[in-house]
Amino acid sequence: MSTPSLKNVRQWMVLFRNAAGKLLFVALSACTVAAIGRGTFVMAETNGLNPLKMAIFILLLVLLTPITLSFWTATIGFAIRCWGGGSLGLKPALTESAHPDANWPRTAVVVPVYNEDPVGVFAGLKATFESLEKTGFLPFFEFFILSDTTDADVWVREEMAFVDLRKSVSEPERIFYRNRLDNVDRKTGNIADFCASWGGRYRYMIVFDADSIMTGGCLVDLVRLMERHPRAGIIQAPPLPVNRHTFFGRMRQFAAHAYSSIFITGLNFWQGNAANYWGHNAIIRIEPFIEHCRLPRLSGQEPMGGSILSHDFVEAAFMRRAGWKVYLATELRGSYEEVPPSLISYAARDRRWCQGNMQHIRLLFTRGLHPVNRLHLILGIMGYLAAPLWMLMLFLSTIESIRETIEPHRYFPSGPALHPVWRIGQEKQAILLFLAVMGLLIVPKALSLLLHLRRHEEEGAGFGGRGKFALSVLVETVAATLLAPVLAFLQSHFVIGILLGKNIKWDAQDRGEAQTTIGEAVRRFWPSTLLGVVWTVLLLEEAPKLFWWFSPVLAGFLLTIPISVWSSRVSLGEWARKAGLFLTPEEADPPPILLSWESGLELASTRPWAKAGDALERVLGDPAVRALHLSLLSTTTQTKDELRRNYLEGLELRCRHKGTAALEPREKRELLLDDEMIRSLVTNANGTTPSKVLVAR
């Protein structure tokens, strides 16, 4: 009988350790839910059980489960961080020196954009390009701006920004741009189009969002990790948020920097090589992605049917189902993104994510999915479904409390007994259960604080020092507590709307520093404020004891309007920064790429394409812009049927007699897609034929 090799023994040991770790995680979570559930059930038996109490009890068990999973994820992550572990075997590849050679694989950096402000997109892309150039690995990378932009004005600005970028870098031939004729299937269709057109030229693609920035070293490290792990299909680099100045944005930015470390380490403990893909700042092996990650089109109409909006979770699940591994590379640094600057912009993004995650309900029982990926889908769904369930539980608790206030207390609810059930005992038990649930929510933040406080003072200086860091955690915790009720209200509204068939318009995200006006806040949040007023009056009148238990929730509802206005202010964010609140290491000691990005934003904002303008006027009035635009139309194909020709001629006639302002944005785009119409408009305007433009066919 053959003796197993040392390599095989090690592999079996790793498998056993991973299985034991997952079993421990599940056992700890289940025991926690069971313990709190038992205490809740004992308390519910007071005065006898009824259908209302049972509904509250079941809701609590359902809602406790994801909270408990999150708690143990953070707690285990904290323990691993204290012991210096959690690399999943990826770290050794990063310690080896890398040198560009003939065998280094070609990689595409793809940047899908949709009606985004070109200033931020191209400034970030330039900073990334120049950072990569300094590594010496630039010859093995190429950049693609994959535009799905439908707004004609933004489209032409993108083209101008593209040429400007190529003029400002050393190797412009490594940057490409195309605008898709029709944005079918949104981002997934955009990426699929790239894979079909250019995917065969590259082994890997690194996917960006419009606000993504990555250092050249991080890009190179991602490729090194893929080369070292040939069965890796996707490796996610955790992005850290930067570049926010409003109070709300800085608070969310700080929270990600302060708390994410133990969470992503804990995630790796139980997800292993079945991690999630977050849709951006990740490297993908193109061949298996094309073969296995094509998403199905869900039957029926949107919002629950049609193309899958939250594609990333599903693509990771399909990649893992095909036998390829998906990793979360906790060790990588130099991956950045932006977060929404205000509560309103955060809610707008959350609405899109909510619809995408609700679609995952239809994919839960897809054959062959890894159990961990299935759990990811469930947790993503519960991330939004929990909001209406929490609201329902609070409403039912209010009704039950009012009922118990009206009815007399039963000291012997189960008939004759040796000892009565005293109210004071019930209240103590309620306090203990409340503290247990609050502990599940607050302890992870306390552990993050402890992890940073136990480090050397110089390591904590990036957060403003230990004292400022502790104060920032306290302020963020209070602010997050006040924001939680209105976020739950909004998410409940989103979920109910989706389940009733209400679809959304997929617009570009707000990536600026737009500040909320009082009028806008009143229009958006008057329903939640009214709910807070009615709920407060009801509790004060009918169940005053319960009012104090619900006071954090009620305060959040009542203060939503002023909080949404104040937190969107850049001035308040700058005050917090000067006071040392919500500081992050990237602010204290900005890495070169962020300094380059900041200077690039300032420079880009002075360029002619930075300002919004009428795209058709620009193309017709500026020969250079027109030549550029016509040269980039080579990637589109127009159908020259008679009906379309008549339609375009009608638009041309209206434009010639009434000006470009008489056209809708969609109509301007139709004219800009047709080179003959553009030339005709210029000829009729000037009385002469425009100069010949070379167009690649």
Secondary structure as GFF3:
##gff-version 3
##sequence-region A 1 697
A	DSSP	alpha_helix	6	44	.	.	.	ID=ss1
A	DSSP	alpha_helix	51	83	.	.	.	ID=ss2
A	DSSP	alpha_helix	91	95	.	.	.	ID=ss3
A	DSSP	beta_strand	107	113	.	.	.	ID=ss4
A	DSSP	alpha_helix	118	135	.	.	.	ID=ss5
A	DSSP	three_ten_helix	138	140	.	.	.	ID=ss6
A	DSSP	beta_strand	141	147	.	.	.	ID=ss7
A	DSSP	alpha_helix	152	168	.	.	.	ID=ss8
A	DSSP	three_ten_helix	172	174	.	.	.	ID=ss9
A	DSSP	beta_strand	175	179	.	.	.	ID=ss10
A	DSSP	alpha_helix	186	198	.	.	.	ID=ss11
A	DSSP	three_ten_helix	199	201	.	.	.	ID=ss12
A	DSSP	beta_strand	204	207	.	.	.	ID=ss13
A	DSSP	beta_strand	213	214	.	.	.	ID=ss14
A	DSSP	alpha_helix	216	228	.	.	.	ID=ss15
A	DSSP	beta_strand	232	236	.	.	.	ID=ss16
A	DSSP	beta_strand	240	241	.	.	.	ID=ss17
A	DSSP	alpha_helix	247	271	.	.	.	ID=ss18
A	DSSP	beta_strand	282	285	.	.	.	ID=ss19
A	DSSP	alpha_helix	286	292	.	.	.	ID=ss20
A	DSSP	alpha_helix	311	321	.	.	.	ID=ss21
A	DSSP	beta_strand	325	328	.	.	.	ID=ss22
A	DSSP	beta_strand	335	337	.	.	.	ID=ss23
A	DSSP	alpha_helix	343	359	.	.	.	ID=ss24
A	DSSP	three_ten_helix	360	363	.	.	.	ID=ss25
A	DSSP	alpha_helix	371	406	.	.	.	ID=ss26
A	DSSP	alpha_helix	423	453	.	.	.	ID=ss27
A	DSSP	alpha_helix	457	460	.	.	.	ID=ss28
A	DSSP	three_ten_helix	461	463	.	.	.	ID=ss29
A	DSSP	alpha_helix	466	499	.	.	.	ID=ss30
A	DSSP	alpha_helix	518	542	.	.	.	ID=ss31
A	DSSP	alpha_helix	544	558	.	.	.	ID=ss32
A	DSSP	alpha_helix	560	567	.	.	.	ID=ss33
A	DSSP	alpha_helix	570	578	.	.	.	ID=ss34
A	DSSP	alpha_helix	585	588	.	.	.	ID=ss35
A	DSSP	alpha_helix	592	604	.	.	.	ID=ss36
A	DSSP	three_ten_helix	608	610	.	.	.	ID=ss37
A	DSSP	alpha_helix	615	621	.	.	.	ID=ss38
A	DSSP	alpha_helix	623	632	.	.	.	ID=ss39
A	DSSP	three_ten_helix	633	635	.	.	.	ID=ss40
A	DSSP	alpha_helix	642	658	.	.	.	ID=ss41
A	DSSP	three_ten_helix	660	662	.	.	.	ID=ss42
A	DSSP	alpha_helix	665	672	.	.	.	ID=ss43
A	DSSP	alpha_helix	675	686	.	.	.	ID=ss44
###
